[in-house]
């Protein structure tokens, strides 16, 4: 097996890079969606709250695979071809947004209300208060949870191979189709996923430690 690893390394690294790029795009989109959902729920408007509840109910209450397939095939049914890589990022990101909204809600609640009131009193626009005062503190307060969510996205991203995205798992399947050694190939795939998640966790701990020393 070890002698054959050299044949796996190059294609698996290519697949891992695709997985990582998709997941980073998804976590960013999910963060934006999470902030938007939190803001909508805090407006007090019944329509905004209803939309947020429907969004959360759908993305938490249906399988991610179904969401991915819907997002990929609905545009096709309407005569629009959506790039599978874009579909993968959007599906993972929107799904993650439903979970990140709860993570971020806890972070927003950890910020003293007096800071927002002080910003309002001096005429700082609410969007500036959000992005320049609240978001940096929310990130500091929720780093461990966001790192855990990123790890979950990396694991969940294995499903994107069903829409022809050449991610790590699809590369593994292609190798199995050529050498008929599924056990060793998928063990290698699992180890690469483990390495990716371990790197994300180490980066998260480093960022958390840096922010802790600066606070």
N, C-alpha and C positions, 0 to 999 in steps of 0.2 A: 504493500500500500504506500509506504513512504517513498518508494522509487517512482510511483505514479503521481505523487503530489505535484511534481514539477509541471505535469501536463494540466493540472487543475488550476494552478495559482493564477496564471494570467487571465483566463476567462472569468474566474471567480472574483478577482480584484475588480475587473470591469463591471461585473454584476453588482458587487458591493458598492462601488462608487455610484451606480444608478440608484440603488436602494437608499444610500445616504443622501443624495441630492433630492430625491423625492420626499424623503422624510423631513429634511430641513425646510423644504418649501411648505410641507404640510403643517409643521409645528408653527411656522410663522403665520400662515393663513389661519390656523386654529387660534393663535393668540389674538390676531385682529378680530376674528369672529367672536372670541370670548369677551374681549373688551366691549365690542359693539352690543352683544347680548346683555352684558352687565349694565351698560348705559341705557339701553332700551327699557330694561326692567326697573330702572331707577327714575324714569321720566314720570311715572305715575299715569301715563296715558293708557287707557284700556286697550286700544288697538296695538300699541307697542308691546304691552304685557302679553296680550293674546298671541301675537306673532312669536314672541320669545318662548312661550309655553308650548306652542305647536312645534317649533324648531327643536326644542329640547326633547319633547315627547317622541318626535320622529327619529332623531338621530341616536337617542338612547334606547328606543324601544324596537328598533329594527336591526337586523344583522348588517354589519359593515359590508359584507359581500353583496347583499341585495342593493345597498346604497350605491356601491361602485358600479354594478351592472346597470342600474337605472340611469345613473348619470352618464354612462357610456352609450347606452342604446336609445335613450329618449331623443337626444339630438339627431341620431341617425334616422330615427323614425320620422323626424321633422325635416329631413333632407340636409342636415348639417353634420359634417364629419368632424368629430372632436378628437384631437390627438390623444392617444391613450395615455401618454405621460402626463399631459395636462389634466386629463380625467382622473388619473391616480392621485395627483397632488390635491385637486379640488375635493375629491371624495374623502380622502384621509384628513384633509384640513377641516372640512365642514364637520366631519364626525368628531374630530378632536376639539373643535370649538365648543361643542356641547359639554364636554368634560372640563375643558379649560375655564369655561365661564364660572363653574363652581370653585375651581382652584383660585381664580382671580377674585371672586367675591370675598373669599376669606382674607385675601391680601388687602382688598379695599377696606374691609371692615377693621383691619389692623392699623389703619392710618387715622390719627386724631382728626376729628371733624373740624377742629379749630383751624387747621391748615387751609381747608377749602373755604371756610368762612372768611379767613383773613385775605385769601386771594380774591374772593368776591368783593370784599370791602374796598380793595384798592383798584378795582376795575379790571383785573386780569380776566380775559375771556375764558369761558369754561373749558374750551378745547385745549388752551394752553395750560390751564391748571391740570387737566387730565394727563397730557403727554409730558409735561416738564416737572410736575410736582408729584402726582400720584403714581404714574406708571413706574418711574425709577424705584420708588419705595415698594410698590407691589412686587416688582421683580426680585428685590432683595428678600422679601418676606416669603416668596413662593418658589425659590430656586429648587429646593429638594423635590417638591411636587411636580414642577415643570420638567425636571430631569426624568422623573419616573414616568410622566406622560410621554416624553420623547422615546423612552425605552419601549413603552407599550406600542407607540406608532411604528417603530422599527420592526417589532414582532408582527404586528398586524399587517405590515406592508407586504408580507409574503403573498397575500391574496391578489396583488396587482398583476401577477403573472397570467391570470385568467383573461386579461384583456390585451395580451401580447406584449406587455412591458417586459423588456429583457433585464429583469432585476436578478438578484442573487439566486432566488429559488428557481426561476426559469432557466438560468444558466446551468444550475445543477441538473435539472431535468434534461436539458440538451446533452449534457455530458453522459448521463445515464443512457440516453437513447443511442449513444455511439459506442459505449464500452460495456453496457449491461452489468454494471457493478453498483447497484443502487445503495447498498448499505454503506460502503465506504464513502461514496459521493455525498450522501445526505448527512453522514457524520461530519464530513468536512464542511458542508454548508452550515450545519448547526454551530460548529466551532467558529466560523466566520461571523455568524450572527452574534455569538457570544462576545467576540472581540469588539465588534461595533458597539454593542451595548456597554461593554466595559469601558471603552474609550469615552463614550458620552457621559457615563457616571463619573469617571475621573475628571473630565473637564468641568462637570457640574460642581464637584467637590472643590476643585481649584478656584472656580469663580466664587463659590460661597465663602471659602476661606479668605480670599482677597477682600471681598466686601465686608467680611466680619472684622478684619484688621483695620479697615478704613473707617468703620463706624465708631 
